Amino acid sequence: MNFLQHIKKKYGDGNYAGDQFGGAGGHDGSGLPADNPGNFMFATGIECSYPTIEKGKVRRDQLRECGHYDRWKEDLGLVKETGLRVLRYGLPYYSIHKAPGKYDWSFADEVMNEMKRLDIVPILDLMHFGVPDWIENFQNPELPVHFADYAGAVAKRYPWVRYYTPVNEIYVTARISGKDGVWNEQLKTDKGFVTAMKHAAAASIMGTQQIAQYRNDCVIVQSESAEFTHELCATPSAQTSLDNELRFLSLDLLYANAPSATVLMYLLDNGMTRKEYDWFMAGKPPGYQIMGNDYYGRNERIKLPDGSIQTSMDVLGWYEITKDYYERYKLPVMHTETNVFEADQAVMWLHKQWISIMRMRRDGIPVLGFTWYSLIDQIDWDIQLAEVKNHVNECGLYDLDRKPRPVCEAYKNLLQEFGQITIVPHAEMLEITDRPARLKVAM
């Protein structure tokens, strides 16, 4: 007899004792997400942007415009119905923080209590494109101090929350408010951009400091837009080269990563002092840091020789662009936002994003989670909320009547197939610890 015949005679033909414990007969990772801390985090989010337009006269509150204030309990139920455990959720900072030291927790308490009851894990978004009226806008140098007080108050009030995004998309906040002239201060200057950038980044850092005092094992998921401009010119312009470097600026300041000499000169030319720069470069904020990359096909642009811009939709894609960010910061990654505005293309877009994530995982890069953003459709995001047109963007898992779109069923199928995979292979041995964050992130 050969060795296989001997094995079969003694132990049988496959299905060997013990194989179910991680061997050939072990679990393949399929099934809806469970509560294992080492498991991959499948998420959705509830769109909560609230910038002002028309020189501060109009507040674009997506929680109101999309009906969440009236249907919040139903919306949280849909998260559970979809099979998800993780939710990117933004409390309305502008309406909670009434004045220094004064807060209105009435809406927040109701929602947070229901979230806790449903065992939904929130990634709590504390500032999403806007500030309270009394702070005015992102040019206010007192913003970091006021926001730090608010972040500490939230962490103290909801001590069971571990995951936070202190300031959502700092780069986008600063660009659209200070350089593009669309939101909040509506400036169109480099100095306006740099000022908004340093205030929002400092707010995130100081907010994280306060959160860590109340939750010393906090996990900070820094959601940031992953962008790139392709230029179809034989001689690329200095401005495009600068723009492709500035997309890293918020994370450079946040993670104490020295930018290029070109960017540093740009900062110093536009209002950042040497002392301010040194303050940012002193070190990373506390807590366990996750680099969240938001990717929409429209994040990539093609600049033609005549200077016009085309939306290129997925030239490099999330994989290639996020890999650039990972190589720069060497931090764990999460795909924190994606969608398309055309409901009939959403299923294919979801599958493309997931394929990118699987490829990233195969390359050995730790990807902690994925987010379809958002749970329900949005309003006027095709024009970046610049005007009140009440145009519905069909990008949600559910429409505004809370009826599922085809992408919802596709996401459920994805959850059934991959819902219990771990962050990296053999992550059972490397689960997210519940000990306080202690070590500096060092290479």
Solvent accessible surface area in square Angstrom, and as a share of the most:
residue,aa,sasa,rsa
1,M,141,0.63
2,N,86,0.44
3,F,141,0.59
4,L,108,0.54
5,Q,91,0.40
6,H,95,0.42
7,I,66,0.33
8,K,117,0.49
9,K,162,0.68
10,K,147,0.62
11,Y,147,0.56
12,G,28,0.27
13,D,110,0.57
14,G,28,0.27
15,N,152,0.78
16,Y,87,0.33
17,A,109,0.85
18,G,37,0.36
19,D,38,0.20
20,Q,102,0.45
21,F,166,0.69
22,G,73,0.70
23,G,38,0.37
24,A,103,0.80
25,G,49,0.47
26,G,24,0.23
27,H,126,0.56
28,D,114,0.59
29,G,7,0.07
30,S,32,0.21
31,G,19,0.19
32,L,77,0.38
33,P,20,0.13
34,A,44,0.34
35,D,104,0.54
36,N,56,0.29
37,P,73,0.46
38,G,1,0.01
39,N,14,0.07
40,F,4,0.02
41,M,18,0.08
42,F,3,0.01
43,A,0,0.00
44,T,0,0.00
45,G,0,0.00
46,I,2,0.01
47,E,6,0.03
48,C,1,0.01
49,S,0,0.00
50,Y,1,0.00
51,P,0,0.00
52,T,11,0.07
53,I,2,0.01
54,E,95,0.43
55,K,142,0.60
56,G,43,0.42
57,K,169,0.72
58,V,41,0.24
59,R,40,0.15
60,R,2,0.01
61,D,1,0.01
62,Q,0,0.00
63,L,1,0.00
64,R,134,0.49
65,E,38,0.17
66,C,6,0.03
67,G,20,0.19
68,H,1,0.00
69,Y,66,0.25
70,D,130,0.68
71,R,78,0.28
72,W,34,0.12
73,K,117,0.50
74,E,75,0.34
75,D,0,0.00
76,L,0,0.00
77,G,30,0.29
78,L,15,0.08
79,V,0,0.00
80,K,80,0.34
81,E,112,0.50
82,T,2,0.01
83,G,14,0.13
84,L,2,0.01
85,R,48,0.17
86,V,8,0.05
87,L,0,0.00
88,R,4,0.02
89,Y,0,0.00
90,G,1,0.01
91,L,0,0.00
92,P,3,0.02
93,Y,0,0.00
94,Y,52,0.20
95,S,37,0.24
96,I,4,0.02
97,H,1,0.00
98,K,109,0.46
99,A,28,0.22
100,P,82,0.52
101,G,58,0.56
102,K,133,0.56
103,Y,57,0.22
104,D,58,0.30
105,W,31,0.11
106,S,76,0.49
107,F,39,0.16
108,A,0,0.00
109,D,36,0.18
110,E,99,0.44
111,V,0,0.00
112,M,0,0.00
113,N,94,0.48
114,E,19,0.09
115,M,0,0.00
116,K,111,0.47
117,R,169,0.62
118,L,30,0.15
119,D,81,0.42
120,I,4,0.02
121,V,35,0.20
122,P,4,0.03
123,I,0,0.00
124,L,0,0.00
125,D,3,0.02
126,L,0,0.00
127,M,1,0.00
128,H,3,0.01
129,F,6,0.02
130,G,0,0.00
131,V,3,0.02
132,P,1,0.01
133,D,105,0.55
134,W,81,0.28
135,I,0,0.00
136,E,128,0.58
137,N,33,0.17
138,F,0,0.00
139,Q,46,0.20
140,N,31,0.16
141,P,100,0.63
142,E,97,0.43
143,L,0,0.00
144,P,16,0.10
145,V,97,0.56
146,H,25,0.11
147,F,0,0.00
148,A,8,0.06
149,D,74,0.38
150,Y,0,0.00
151,A,0,0.00
152,G,5,0.05
153,A,22,0.17
154,V,0,0.00
155,A,1,0.01
156,K,135,0.57
157,R,110,0.40
158,Y,8,0.03
159,P,80,0.50
160,W,72,0.25
161,V,1,0.01
162,R,33,0.12
163,Y,25,0.09
164,Y,0,0.00
165,T,0,0.00
166,P,0,0.00
167,V,1,0.00
168,N,0,0.00
169,E,12,0.05
170,I,1,0.00
171,Y,15,0.06
172,V,11,0.06
173,T,0,0.00
174,A,0,0.00
175,R,45,0.17
176,I,1,0.00
177,S,0,0.00
178,G,0,0.00
179,K,66,0.28
180,D,56,0.29
181,G,11,0.10
182,V,33,0.19
183,W,0,0.00
184,N,10,0.05
185,E,17,0.08
186,Q,36,0.16
187,L,66,0.33
188,K,147,0.62
189,T,68,0.40
190,D,51,0.27
191,K,128,0.54
192,G,3,0.03
193,F,6,0.02
194,V,0,0.00
195,T,18,0.10
196,A,0,0.00
197,M,0,0.00
198,K,22,0.09
199,H,19,0.08
200,A,0,0.00
201,A,0,0.00
202,A,13,0.10
203,A,0,0.00
204,S,1,0.01
205,I,13,0.07
206,M,65,0.29
207,G,0,0.00
208,T,2,0.01
209,Q,71,0.32
210,Q,48,0.21
211,I,0,0.00
212,A,19,0.14
213,Q,130,0.58
214,Y,103,0.39
215,R,56,0.20
216,N,82,0.42
217,D,9,0.04
218,C,0,0.00
219,V,2,0.01
220,I,3,0.01
221,V,0,0.00
222,Q,0,0.00
223,S,0,0.00
224,E,0,0.00
225,S,5,0.03
226,A,0,0.00
227,E,8,0.04
228,F,47,0.20
229,T,15,0.09
230,H,33,0.15
231,E,33,0.15
232,L,104,0.52
233,C,40,0.24
234,A,113,0.87
235,T,115,0.67
236,P,82,0.52
237,S,39,0.25
238,A,88,0.68
239,Q,88,0.39
240,T,6,0.04
241,S,56,0.36
242,L,25,0.13
243,D,54,0.28
244,N,24,0.12
245,E,55,0.25
246,L,9,0.04
247,R,15,0.05
248,F,16,0.07
249,L,0,0.00
250,S,0,0.00
251,L,0,0.00
252,D,1,0.01
253,L,0,0.00
254,L,3,0.02
255,Y,4,0.02
256,A,28,0.22
257,N,41,0.21
258,A,69,0.53
259,P,14,0.09
260,S,42,0.27
261,A,72,0.56
262,T,69,0.40
263,V,3,0.02
264,L,47,0.23
265,M,116,0.52
266,Y,22,0.08
267,L,0,0.00
268,L,76,0.38
269,D,117,0.61
270,N,27,0.14
271,G,31,0.30
272,M,4,0.02
273,T,70,0.41
274,R,163,0.60
275,K,173,0.73
276,E,59,0.26
277,Y,22,0.08
278,D,68,0.35
279,W,110,0.39
280,F,7,0.03
281,M,44,0.20
282,A,91,0.71
283,G,37,0.36
284,K,70,0.29
285,P,10,0.06
286,P,43,0.27
287,G,15,0.14
288,Y,67,0.26
289,Q,10,0.04
290,I,5,0.02
291,M,0,0.00
292,G,0,0.00
293,N,0,0.00
294,D,0,0.00
295,Y,0,0.00
296,Y,24,0.09
297,G,0,0.00
298,R,72,0.26
299,N,11,0.06
300,E,0,0.00
301,R,62,0.23
302,I,34,0.17
303,K,41,0.17
304,L,42,0.21
305,P,103,0.65
306,D,117,0.60
307,G,39,0.38
308,S,51,0.33
309,I,92,0.47
310,Q,92,0.41
311,T,80,0.46
312,S,22,0.14
313,M,77,0.35
314,D,36,0.19
315,V,81,0.46
316,L,69,0.34
317,G,6,0.06
318,W,1,0.00
319,Y,14,0.05
320,E,69,0.31
321,I,1,0.00
322,T,0,0.00
323,K,60,0.26
324,D,65,0.34
325,Y,0,0.00
326,Y,35,0.13
327,E,94,0.42
328,R,81,0.30
329,Y,13,0.05
330,K,82,0.35
331,L,4,0.02
332,P,43,0.27
333,V,0,0.00
334,M,0,0.00
335,H,0,0.00
336,T,0,0.00
337,E,9,0.04
338,T,0,0.00
339,N,1,0.00
340,V,3,0.02
341,F,38,0.16
342,E,79,0.36
343,A,19,0.15
344,D,129,0.67
345,Q,90,0.40
346,A,3,0.02
347,V,45,0.26
348,M,124,0.56
349,W,12,0.04
350,L,0,0.00
351,H,70,0.31
352,K,78,0.33
353,Q,3,0.02
354,W,5,0.02
355,I,102,0.52
356,S,20,0.13
357,I,0,0.00
358,M,51,0.23
359,R,112,0.41
360,M,0,0.00
361,R,43,0.16
362,R,173,0.63
363,D,71,0.37
364,G,59,0.56
365,I,9,0.05
366,P,35,0.22
367,V,0,0.00
368,L,13,0.06
369,G,0,0.00
370,F,0,0.00
371,T,0,0.00
372,W,0,0.00
373,Y,7,0.02
374,S,0,0.00
375,L,0,0.00
376,I,3,0.01
377,D,0,0.00
378,Q,7,0.03
379,I,10,0.05
380,D,0,0.00
381,W,41,0.14
382,D,70,0.36
383,I,55,0.28
384,Q,67,0.30
385,L,0,0.00
386,A,39,0.30
387,E,94,0.42
388,V,76,0.44
389,K,123,0.52
390,N,100,0.51
391,H,100,0.45
392,V,57,0.33
393,N,3,0.01
394,E,72,0.32
395,C,1,0.00
396,G,0,0.00
397,L,0,0.00
398,Y,1,0.01
399,D,31,0.16
400,L,43,0.22
401,D,95,0.49
402,R,13,0.05
403,K,125,0.53
404,P,88,0.55
405,R,45,0.16
406,P,86,0.54
407,V,2,0.01
408,C,1,0.00
409,E,100,0.45
410,A,10,0.08
411,Y,0,0.00
412,K,53,0.22
413,N,88,0.45
414,L,16,0.08
415,L,0,0.00
416,Q,98,0.44
417,E,104,0.47
418,F,51,0.21
419,G,0,0.00
420,Q,57,0.25
421,I,25,0.13
422,T,21,0.12
423,I,17,0.08
424,V,37,0.21
425,P,92,0.58
426,H,130,0.58
427,A,3,0.02
428,E,108,0.48
429,M,151,0.67
430,L,125,0.62
431,E,69,0.31
432,I,39,0.20
433,T,39,0.23
434,D,116,0.60
435,R,166,0.61
436,P,71,0.44
437,A,31,0.24
438,R,199,0.72
439,L,137,0.68
440,K,189,0.80
441,V,66,0.38
442,A,85,0.66
443,M,170,0.76
